[in-house]
Amino acid sequence: MPNVRLINSYGEEFDLYSLKGKPIILSPIYTNCSSACPIITDSLKKALPGRPGEDFWVISLTFDPTDGLKNIKDFQEKHGLDGKGWIVAMVKNKEDLFRLLDAIDFRFMSIPESKDFVHPNLLVFISPDMKIKKYVYGVVFDKRELEKALDYAKGKAPLWEKVQRFLFFIALLGLVLTGVYTVITLAKYLHKREEAKKVLP
């Protein structure tokens, strides 16, 4: 994740990396949304498996370059968010906004003659050392699903995934050894064939 400068709903500036040490649930929204974004926010609020600010951070981040301080403050108040553990924020400048959106591979498209956007509905789970670890898609969330995603962000990979990685390296080693064996066998065969040609009259 790029260490961009953010502004919260209280007008305070802070660096994204100042939140290091706890996982982050990043929720890209825009404040004038009348459909998915409010549902995402309210569903996330109900399904959170812990307390924002203590167990993890939540950032509702507007991706709308035209959103201002009043917009994010109104969004925070409308959804009953504390603004401390659950931060409603905007990126300080447009260049850094798109750096951050590129980092999470988030794309959106404006709808002509309206303030609405077409965008993916997702949450991004970021590790305490600021690495993107998982995406959860949808507008309604399950507490157990979020709990697993947070565990994953903390580095608690499922057993099957650890085994899968181990098996991948074994398979890769097997492939390399098979290739080496094939080359050696082929070389021996060709050598024998050449020797046999020499013996023939």
Secondary structure, 3 states (H helix, E strand, C coil): CCCCEEEECCCCEEEHHHHCCCCEEEEEECCCCCCHHHHHHHHHHHHCCCCECCCEEEEEEECCCCCCHHHHHHHHHHCCCCCCCEEEEEECCHHHHHHHHHHCCCCCEECCCCCCEECCCEEEEECCCCCEEEEEECCCCCHHHHHHHHHHHCCCCCHHHHHHHHHHHHHHHHHHHHHHHHHHHHHHHHHHHHHHHHHCC
